[in-house]
């Protein structure tokens, strides 16, 4: 924590309250994270690093950690696995793109530690198992990918990072039962999701519906393009229809995963690899320069 005696001394010397010092430190930490913020293209030109609306959803959690003297805790649902289309990737295991991303995340925590001694910690919630059957990744490849992520973190001494995945909640290897259980507890009906997507194309639609529509369009495009591999014999119309159908399942499970994470990690600040709108409950963050992305980390 900010040492209480030191904080009191600083407050007295500056004639400000401890509360003000804690709030100032929380804002300073947020500023470090927001240097790498991914926001929508329409907002980017006018984006302000100290936007009050963007800070508001996250500051209470950071302030709470500072008061408790704990590291600032983040979760990042990402690193699901490599694309099943092997014409897009060099293999099924994490490569240099993941290594650079993990290095960036670990260094982000180190940057926070320079201004707040307890530092920060990021839990990478590898979500490939949640929807592997829908996107065509083999279960054995998910196993190997998750194990390699942990190996990289340990070998590179990325001590500010850890991983969490669906497998850790259950015994055995009945992965379909794991997914069914996730949906049973946290899932919403497909028809409800379809209604949100249908309404979300309207500019005046509520944020939740607009986000559902944006996500649906992005995942449909991803799933369609992943089927365009050499030797593929189906028509593009058939591939598009299949992608649309699977997209709803992917979103349904992704949303259920988000609800599970919110319940399991209530004190953690939520990061996302996707651009987020101003004031969203998630902070969109760039893991790599835009010219150095990997299809394996772009899905959700």
HELIX and SHEET records of a PDB file:
HELIX    1   1 UNK A    4  UNK A   14  1                                  11    
HELIX    2   2 UNK A   18  UNK A   34  1                                  17    
HELIX    3   3 UNK A   41  UNK A   44  1                                   4    
HELIX    4   4 UNK A   52  UNK A   68  1                                  17    
HELIX    5   5 UNK A   96  UNK A  115  1                                  20    
HELIX    6   6 UNK A  128  UNK A  135  1                                   8    
HELIX    7   7 UNK A  139  UNK A  155  1                                  17    
HELIX    8   8 UNK A  166  UNK A  169  5                                   4    
HELIX    9   9 UNK A  175  UNK A  186  1                                  12    
HELIX   10  10 UNK A  190  UNK A  199  1                                  10    
HELIX   11  11 UNK A  207  UNK A  226  1                                  20    
HELIX   12  12 UNK A  236  UNK A  264  1                                  29    
HELIX   13  13 UNK A  295  UNK A  297  5                                   3    
SHEET    1   A 5 UNK A 161  UNK A 164  0                                        
SHEET    2   A 5 UNK A 120  UNK A 126  1                                        
SHEET    3   A 5 UNK A  72  UNK A  78  1                                        
SHEET    4   A 5 UNK A 269  UNK A 272  1                                        
SHEET    5   A 5 UNK A 283  UNK A 284  1                                        
END                                                                             
